[in-house]
Amino acid sequence: MERITKIMSSFVAALDSDEIFRLYESVPKGKGLRAKLILKIAKTSPKALNLAAIVEMIHAASLLHDDVIDDASMRRGKESFNAKFGDKTAIMMGDILYSVAFSKLAELPNSVAMCISNAVALLSSGELIDVKLSEFFNTDKNRYMDMIYHKTASLIEASAKGAAILEGFEGEDFALYGKNLGLAFQIIDDVLDITSDEKTLGKPALHDFKEGKVTLPYLYLYEKCSDKEREWLKLLYKKELSAQNILLLKEKMSEYGAIEHSIKKAKELGYEALRAIEKYEIEGLREIITQMIERDF
């Protein structure tokens, strides 16, 4: 990751703007899931490091825009970029990172460039779907799955497929792995919003529901509970939750198995992902899945 961080910095430094580089140094860096995935798959390709840096830059740009859309003041427990520098600067910085990433993407094989650029279009449409879904209490699991595919899984899918193409593997096998990894990753993230505390999350627990995000645990809860409980759940939607309501919500989640059903769905997706690439026997790909889904919640 250190090498990838240096490559990303060199991309930005080539713009020859001290102001842009100063701002870039304050851009939150991700956990590197997509980059690590690329480097585990494309172990021999000399272009793998650049692909990893490009994808991480795209991901960083999407987070800048996402925080503006969500009016977020915190990112992983720290003040968000838009809170520090303003929404306009965050949007323009995101645009700069996207532009730099695409200029470098053009230097990669056309099939890889097309794969990643298509994912960015899907990612952006996922943001739009997410905004639209937050306008009402969504009760359709298919809409939720479609949104998290576009917004989260599409870029992970493309990262795995692009790396496979560079390495000479069958791209579609790794596309399925990456897609399911992305879907499972987002479901687990949504579960943790409910099961973890504020210190762990870097934001208030059950924050998603207040922000208008009806995630998979809430969808399972709505599906299982009584009509009266459904009305109660809708009344809490997009509201500041009291300690009592948080406790009641968690009790209802436990009573109806909403968390367990969500984890089960994530595990099903994860194990399907592993089956798609088991013939390649690539070290580390199983661990990425199992460390995410086989743990205590």
C-alpha positions as CSV (number, residue, x, y, z in Angstrom):
1,M,0.0,0.0,0.0
2,E,2.9,2.3,0.6
3,R,4.0,2.0,-3.0
4,I,0.5,2.6,-4.2
5,T,0.2,5.7,-2.0
6,K,3.4,7.0,-3.5
7,I,2.2,6.4,-7.1
8,M,-1.1,8.2,-6.3
9,S,0.9,11.1,-4.9
10,S,3.1,11.2,-8.0
11,F,-0.1,11.4,-10.2
12,V,-1.3,14.4,-8.3
13,A,2.2,16.0,-8.1
14,A,2.4,15.9,-11.9
15,L,-0.4,18.6,-12.0
16,D,2.3,20.9,-10.7
17,S,0.0,22.7,-8.3
18,D,1.0,23.2,-4.7
19,E,-2.5,24.1,-3.7
20,I,-4.0,20.9,-5.2
21,F,-1.3,18.8,-3.7
22,R,-1.8,20.4,-0.2
23,L,-5.5,19.6,-0.4
24,Y,-4.9,16.1,-1.7
25,E,-2.8,15.3,1.4
26,S,-6.0,15.9,3.5
27,V,-8.1,13.6,1.4
28,P,-9.1,10.6,3.5
29,K,-7.5,7.4,2.3
30,G,-9.4,4.1,2.2
31,K,-8.5,0.8,3.7
32,G,-7.1,-0.3,0.3
33,L,-9.5,-3.3,-0.2
34,R,-9.6,-2.8,-4.0
35,A,-5.9,-2.2,-4.3
36,K,-5.1,-5.3,-2.2
37,L,-7.5,-7.4,-4.3
38,I,-5.8,-6.2,-7.6
39,L,-2.3,-7.0,-6.3
40,K,-3.3,-10.5,-5.1
41,I,-4.8,-11.4,-8.5
42,A,-2.3,-9.6,-10.9
43,K,0.9,-10.7,-9.2
44,T,3.1,-10.7,-12.2
45,S,1.8,-7.8,-14.3
46,P,3.9,-4.7,-14.3
47,K,0.8,-2.6,-14.7
48,A,-0.9,-3.9,-11.6
49,L,0.4,-1.2,-9.3
50,N,-0.8,1.6,-11.6
51,L,-4.2,-0.1,-11.8
52,A,-4.4,-0.3,-8.0
53,A,-3.5,3.4,-7.7
54,I,-6.0,4.4,-10.3
55,V,-8.8,2.5,-8.6
56,E,-8.0,3.8,-5.2
57,M,-8.0,7.3,-6.6
58,I,-11.4,6.7,-8.1
59,H,-12.6,5.4,-4.8
60,A,-11.3,8.4,-2.9
61,A,-13.0,10.8,-5.4
62,S,-16.3,8.9,-4.9
63,L,-16.0,9.3,-1.1
64,L,-15.5,13.0,-1.4
65,H,-18.7,13.4,-3.4
66,D,-20.5,10.9,-1.2
67,D,-19.8,13.0,1.9
68,V,-21.1,16.1,0.2
69,I,-24.3,14.4,-0.8
70,D,-24.8,13.0,2.7
71,D,-23.8,16.4,4.3
72,A,-21.4,14.3,6.4
73,S,-19.2,16.0,9.0
74,M,-17.2,12.9,9.9
75,R,-15.4,10.2,8.0
76,R,-14.1,7.2,10.0
77,G,-14.0,9.2,13.2
78,K,-12.3,12.2,11.8
79,E,-13.6,15.5,10.4
80,S,-14.6,15.0,6.8
81,F,-12.9,16.8,3.9
82,N,-16.0,18.8,3.1
83,A,-16.4,19.9,6.7
84,K,-12.8,21.2,6.7
85,F,-12.7,22.9,3.3
86,G,-16.3,23.3,2.2
87,D,-18.6,21.4,-0.2
88,K,-17.4,23.3,-3.3
89,T,-13.7,22.4,-2.7
90,A,-14.7,18.8,-1.9
91,I,-16.6,18.5,-5.2
92,M,-13.8,20.0,-7.3
93,M,-11.2,17.9,-5.5
94,G,-13.2,14.8,-6.3
95,D,-13.5,15.9,-10.0
96,I,-9.7,16.4,-10.1
97,L,-9.0,12.9,-8.7
98,Y,-11.5,11.4,-11.2
99,S,-9.8,13.3,-14.1
100,V,-6.3,12.3,-13.1
101,A,-7.4,8.7,-12.6
102,F,-9.0,8.6,-16.1
103,S,-6.0,10.1,-17.8
104,K,-3.9,7.3,-16.3
105,L,-6.5,4.7,-17.0
106,A,-6.1,5.5,-20.8
107,E,-2.5,4.2,-20.5
108,L,-3.7,0.7,-19.6
109,P,-5.0,-2.0,-22.1
110,N,-8.3,-1.0,-23.6
111,S,-10.3,-3.9,-22.1
112,V,-9.1,-3.0,-18.6
113,A,-9.8,0.7,-19.2
114,M,-13.3,-0.1,-20.5
115,C,-14.0,-2.3,-17.5
116,I,-13.0,0.3,-14.9
117,S,-14.7,3.3,-16.7
118,N,-18.0,1.4,-17.0
119,A,-17.8,0.7,-13.2
120,V,-17.4,4.4,-12.5
121,A,-20.6,5.1,-14.5
122,L,-22.4,2.4,-12.4
123,L,-21.0,3.8,-9.2
124,S,-22.3,7.3,-10.0
125,S,-25.7,5.9,-10.9
126,G,-25.6,4.1,-7.6
127,E,-25.2,7.4,-5.8
128,L,-28.3,8.7,-7.6
129,I,-30.3,5.5,-6.7
130,D,-29.2,5.9,-3.1
131,V,-30.4,9.5,-3.0
132,K,-33.8,8.6,-4.5
133,L,-34.3,5.7,-2.1
134,S,-33.7,8.0,0.8
135,E,-36.7,10.0,-0.1
136,F,-39.1,7.3,1.1
137,F,-39.2,4.2,3.3
138,N,-38.1,1.5,0.8
139,T,-39.5,-2.0,1.6
140,D,-38.1,-3.7,-1.6
141,K,-35.0,-5.8,-1.0
142,N,-34.3,-6.0,-4.8
143,R,-34.0,-2.2,-4.9
144,Y,-31.6,-2.2,-2.0
145,M,-29.5,-5.0,-3.6
146,D,-29.5,-3.1,-6.9
147,M,-28.3,0.1,-5.2
148,I,-25.5,-1.5,-3.3
149,Y,-24.4,-3.3,-6.4
150,H,-24.1,0.0,-8.3
151,K,-22.7,2.1,-5.5
152,T,-20.3,-0.3,-3.8
153,A,-19.9,-3.7,-5.6
154,S,-19.5,-2.5,-9.2
155,L,-16.0,-1.0,-8.6
156,I,-14.8,-4.0,-6.6
157,E,-16.2,-6.2,-9.4
158,A,-14.3,-4.2,-12.0
159,S,-11.1,-4.2,-9.9
160,A,-11.1,-8.0,-9.7
161,K,-11.9,-8.4,-13.4
162,G,-9.4,-5.8,-14.6
163,A,-6.6,-7.5,-12.5
164,A,-7.6,-10.8,-14.0
165,I,-7.4,-9.5,-17.5
166,L,-3.9,-8.1,-16.8
167,E,-2.8,-11.5,-15.4
168,G,-4.4,-13.5,-18.3
169,F,-7.1,-15.1,-16.3
170,E,-10.8,-15.5,-17.2
171,G,-12.3,-12.1,-16.3
172,E,-15.8,-13.2,-15.7
173,D,-14.8,-15.7,-12.9
174,F,-13.1,-12.8,-11.0
175,A,-15.9,-10.4,-11.8
176,L,-18.4,-12.7,-9.9
177,Y,-15.9,-13.0,-7.1
178,G,-15.5,-9.2,-6.9
179,K,-19.2,-8.5,-7.3
180,N,-20.2,-10.8,-4.5
181,L,-17.3,-9.6,-2.3
182,G,-18.6,-6.0,-2.8
183,L,-22.2,-7.0,-2.0
184,A,-21.2,-9.0,1.1
185,F,-18.9,-6.1,2.2
186,Q,-21.7,-3.6,2.1
187,I,-24.2,-5.9,3.9
188,I,-21.7,-6.5,6.7
189,D,-21.0,-2.7,6.9
190,D,-24.8,-2.1,7.2
191,V,-25.0,-4.7,10.0
192,L,-22.1,-3.1,11.9
193,D,-24.0,0.2,11.8
194,I,-26.5,-1.5,14.1
195,T,-24.3,-3.8,16.2
196,S,-21.2,-1.7,16.8
197,D,-20.8,1.3,19.1
198,E,-20.0,4.9,18.1
199,K,-16.3,4.6,19.0
200,T,-15.8,1.6,16.7
201,L,-17.9,3.1,13.9
202,G,-16.5,6.7,14.0
203,K,-20.2,7.8,13.8
204,P,-23.3,7.4,15.9
205,A,-24.8,3.8,16.0
206,L,-27.9,3.3,13.8
207,H,-26.8,6.5,11.8
208,D,-27.9,4.9,8.5
209,F,-31.6,4.8,9.4
210,K,-31.5,8.5,10.5
211,E,-29.9,9.4,7.2
212,G,-32.8,7.7,5.3
213,K,-31.0,4.4,4.5
214,V,-33.3,1.4,4.9
215,T,-30.6,-1.3,4.9
216,L,-31.0,-5.1,4.7
217,P,-31.5,-5.6,8.5
218,Y,-34.4,-3.1,8.5
219,L,-35.8,-4.7,5.4
220,Y,-35.8,-8.1,7.1
221,L,-37.3,-6.6,10.2
222,Y,-40.1,-4.9,8.3
223,E,-40.8,-8.1,6.5
224,K,-41.2,-10.1,9.7
225,C,-42.9,-7.7,12.1
226,S,-46.6,-7.0,12.7
227,D,-48.5,-4.2,11.0
228,K,-48.4,-2.1,14.2
229,E,-44.7,-2.6,14.5
230,R,-44.3,-1.6,10.9
231,E,-46.0,1.7,11.5
232,W,-43.8,2.3,14.6
233,L,-40.7,1.5,12.4
234,K,-41.8,4.0,9.8
235,L,-42.3,6.7,12.5
236,L,-38.7,6.3,13.5
237,Y,-37.4,6.6,9.9
238,K,-35.1,9.6,9.4
239,K,-35.6,10.7,13.1
240,E,-33.1,11.3,15.9
241,L,-33.4,8.1,17.9
242,S,-33.7,8.2,21.6
243,A,-31.8,5.7,23.7
244,Q,-35.0,3.9,24.4
245,N,-35.9,3.6,20.7
246,I,-32.4,2.3,19.9
247,L,-32.8,-0.3,22.5
248,L,-36.2,-1.3,21.2
249,L,-35.0,-1.5,17.7
250,K,-32.1,-3.8,18.6
251,E,-34.5,-5.9,20.6
252,K,-36.8,-6.3,17.6
253,M,-33.9,-7.0,15.4
254,S,-33.0,-9.9,17.7
255,E,-36.5,-11.1,18.1
256,Y,-37.1,-11.4,14.4
257,G,-33.6,-12.5,13.5
258,A,-33.0,-9.5,11.2
259,I,-29.2,-9.4,11.9
260,E,-28.8,-13.1,11.6
261,H,-30.7,-13.2,8.2
262,S,-28.5,-10.3,6.9
263,I,-25.3,-12.1,8.0
264,K,-26.5,-15.3,6.4
265,K,-27.1,-13.5,3.1
266,A,-23.6,-12.0,3.2
267,K,-22.1,-15.4,3.9
268,E,-24.0,-17.0,1.0
269,L,-22.6,-14.3,-1.3
270,G,-19.1,-14.8,0.1
271,Y,-19.1,-18.6,-0.4
272,E,-20.4,-18.2,-4.0
273,A,-17.6,-15.8,-4.6
274,L,-15.1,-18.3,-3.4
275,R,-16.5,-21.1,-5.6
276,A,-16.1,-18.8,-8.7
277,I,-12.3,-18.7,-8.3
278,E,-11.4,-21.8,-6.4
279,K,-9.7,-23.5,-9.4
280,Y,-7.1,-20.7,-9.5
281,E,-5.9,-21.3,-5.9
282,I,-4.7,-17.8,-5.4
283,E,-3.3,-17.2,-1.9
284,G,-5.2,-14.5,0.1
285,L,-8.5,-14.3,-1.8
286,R,-10.2,-16.8,0.6
287,E,-8.9,-14.8,3.6
288,I,-10.4,-11.5,2.3
289,I,-13.9,-13.1,2.3
290,T,-13.6,-15.2,5.5
291,Q,-12.1,-12.4,7.6
292,M,-15.1,-10.3,6.7
293,I,-18.0,-12.8,7.2
294,E,-16.7,-15.3,9.7
295,R,-16.4,-13.2,12.9
296,D,-18.4,-12.1,15.9
297,F,-21.0,-9.4,15.4
